[in-house]
Amino acid sequence: MAVIDQDYMDMIKYRWCSCGSKLPKHALYDGHGIFLTYACEKCEKKKLSGYRSDIMDRYECDEPIDSD
């Protein structure tokens, strides 16, 4: 029986989406490239439903995005 490295097991554990679909997750970013959440193709629409519908567009805002 092969011995599996614990670091490898931890990496695999965090690769899958937390929604329970057992699908790989990917990062979602808004129109300015700001991280929103992790999702898989099954739960992406549900997770994005908590944001405004135009969040994926490059939007205008009054506050600075970068802390320059």
CNS distance restraints for C-alpha pairs under 8 A (distance, minus, plus):
assign (resid   4 and name CA) (resid   8 and name CA) 7.29 0.50 0.50
assign (resid   4 and name CA) (resid   9 and name CA) 7.28 0.50 0.50
assign (resid   5 and name CA) (resid   9 and name CA) 6.51 0.50 0.50
assign (resid   6 and name CA) (resid  10 and name CA) 6.20 0.50 0.50
assign (resid   7 and name CA) (resid  11 and name CA) 6.24 0.50 0.50
assign (resid   8 and name CA) (resid  12 and name CA) 6.32 0.50 0.50
assign (resid   9 and name CA) (resid  13 and name CA) 6.13 0.50 0.50
assign (resid  10 and name CA) (resid  14 and name CA) 6.43 0.50 0.50
assign (resid  11 and name CA) (resid  15 and name CA) 6.36 0.50 0.50
assign (resid  12 and name CA) (resid  16 and name CA) 7.13 0.50 0.50
assign (resid  15 and name CA) (resid  24 and name CA) 5.73 0.50 0.50
assign (resid  15 and name CA) (resid  25 and name CA) 6.21 0.50 0.50
assign (resid  16 and name CA) (resid  22 and name CA) 5.73 0.50 0.50
assign (resid  16 and name CA) (resid  23 and name CA) 5.56 0.50 0.50
assign (resid  16 and name CA) (resid  24 and name CA) 4.35 0.50 0.50
assign (resid  16 and name CA) (resid  25 and name CA) 5.41 0.50 0.50
assign (resid  17 and name CA) (resid  21 and name CA) 6.75 0.50 0.50
assign (resid  17 and name CA) (resid  22 and name CA) 6.33 0.50 0.50
assign (resid  17 and name CA) (resid  23 and name CA) 5.92 0.50 0.50
assign (resid  17 and name CA) (resid  24 and name CA) 5.64 0.50 0.50
assign (resid  17 and name CA) (resid  25 and name CA) 4.64 0.50 0.50
assign (resid  17 and name CA) (resid  38 and name CA) 7.37 0.50 0.50
assign (resid  17 and name CA) (resid  39 and name CA) 6.12 0.50 0.50
assign (resid  17 and name CA) (resid  40 and name CA) 5.91 0.50 0.50
assign (resid  18 and name CA) (resid  39 and name CA) 7.99 0.50 0.50
assign (resid  19 and name CA) (resid  43 and name CA) 7.01 0.50 0.50
assign (resid  21 and name CA) (resid  42 and name CA) 7.24 0.50 0.50
assign (resid  23 and name CA) (resid  40 and name CA) 6.11 0.50 0.50
assign (resid  23 and name CA) (resid  41 and name CA) 7.73 0.50 0.50
assign (resid  23 and name CA) (resid  42 and name CA) 7.95 0.50 0.50
assign (resid  24 and name CA) (resid  40 and name CA) 5.96 0.50 0.50
assign (resid  25 and name CA) (resid  38 and name CA) 5.99 0.50 0.50
assign (resid  25 and name CA) (resid  39 and name CA) 5.00 0.50 0.50
assign (resid  25 and name CA) (resid  40 and name CA) 4.43 0.50 0.50
assign (resid  25 and name CA) (resid  41 and name CA) 7.80 0.50 0.50
assign (resid  26 and name CA) (resid  38 and name CA) 5.40 0.50 0.50
assign (resid  26 and name CA) (resid  39 and name CA) 5.58 0.50 0.50
assign (resid  26 and name CA) (resid  40 and name CA) 6.13 0.50 0.50
assign (resid  27 and name CA) (resid  35 and name CA) 7.10 0.50 0.50
assign (resid  27 and name CA) (resid  36 and name CA) 7.47 0.50 0.50
assign (resid  27 and name CA) (resid  37 and name CA) 5.92 0.50 0.50
assign (resid  27 and name CA) (resid  38 and name CA) 4.46 0.50 0.50
assign (resid  27 and name CA) (resid  39 and name CA) 6.50 0.50 0.50
assign (resid  28 and name CA) (resid  35 and name CA) 6.07 0.50 0.50
assign (resid  28 and name CA) (resid  36 and name CA) 5.49 0.50 0.50
assign (resid  28 and name CA) (resid  37 and name CA) 5.43 0.50 0.50
assign (resid  28 and name CA) (resid  38 and name CA) 5.89 0.50 0.50
assign (resid  28 and name CA) (resid  39 and name CA) 7.08 0.50 0.50
assign (resid  29 and name CA) (resid  33 and name CA) 5.07 0.50 0.50
assign (resid  29 and name CA) (resid  34 and name CA) 5.14 0.50 0.50
assign (resid  29 and name CA) (resid  35 and name CA) 4.39 0.50 0.50
assign (resid  29 and name CA) (resid  36 and name CA) 5.21 0.50 0.50
assign (resid  29 and name CA) (resid  37 and name CA) 7.38 0.50 0.50
assign (resid  29 and name CA) (resid  56 and name CA) 7.41 0.50 0.50
assign (resid  30 and name CA) (resid  34 and name CA) 5.37 0.50 0.50
assign (resid  30 and name CA) (resid  35 and name CA) 6.60 0.50 0.50
assign (resid  30 and name CA) (resid  36 and name CA) 6.57 0.50 0.50
assign (resid  30 and name CA) (resid  55 and name CA) 5.56 0.50 0.50
assign (resid  30 and name CA) (resid  56 and name CA) 4.65 0.50 0.50
assign (resid  30 and name CA) (resid  57 and name CA) 7.11 0.50 0.50
assign (resid  30 and name CA) (resid  58 and name CA) 7.73 0.50 0.50
assign (resid  31 and name CA) (resid  55 and name CA) 6.18 0.50 0.50
assign (resid  31 and name CA) (resid  56 and name CA) 4.40 0.50 0.50
assign (resid  31 and name CA) (resid  57 and name CA) 4.53 0.50 0.50
assign (resid  31 and name CA) (resid  58 and name CA) 4.19 0.50 0.50
assign (resid  31 and name CA) (resid  59 and name CA) 6.72 0.50 0.50
assign (resid  32 and name CA) (resid  57 and name CA) 7.92 0.50 0.50
assign (resid  32 and name CA) (resid  58 and name CA) 5.78 0.50 0.50
assign (resid  32 and name CA) (resid  59 and name CA) 7.67 0.50 0.50
assign (resid  37 and name CA) (resid  47 and name CA) 7.83 0.50 0.50
assign (resid  39 and name CA) (resid  43 and name CA) 5.97 0.50 0.50
assign (resid  39 and name CA) (resid  44 and name CA) 5.09 0.50 0.50
assign (resid  39 and name CA) (resid  47 and name CA) 7.16 0.50 0.50
assign (resid  40 and name CA) (resid  44 and name CA) 5.68 0.50 0.50
assign (resid  41 and name CA) (resid  45 and name CA) 7.94 0.50 0.50
assign (resid  43 and name CA) (resid  47 and name CA) 6.20 0.50 0.50
assign (resid  44 and name CA) (resid  48 and name CA) 6.10 0.50 0.50
assign (resid  45 and name CA) (resid  49 and name CA) 6.14 0.50 0.50
assign (resid  46 and name CA) (resid  50 and name CA) 7.47 0.50 0.50
assign (resid  49 and name CA) (resid  53 and name CA) 7.57 0.50 0.50
assign (resid  51 and name CA) (resid  55 and name CA) 6.63 0.50 0.50
assign (resid  54 and name CA) (resid  59 and name CA) 7.60 0.50 0.50
assign (resid  55 and name CA) (resid  59 and name CA) 7.33 0.50 0.50
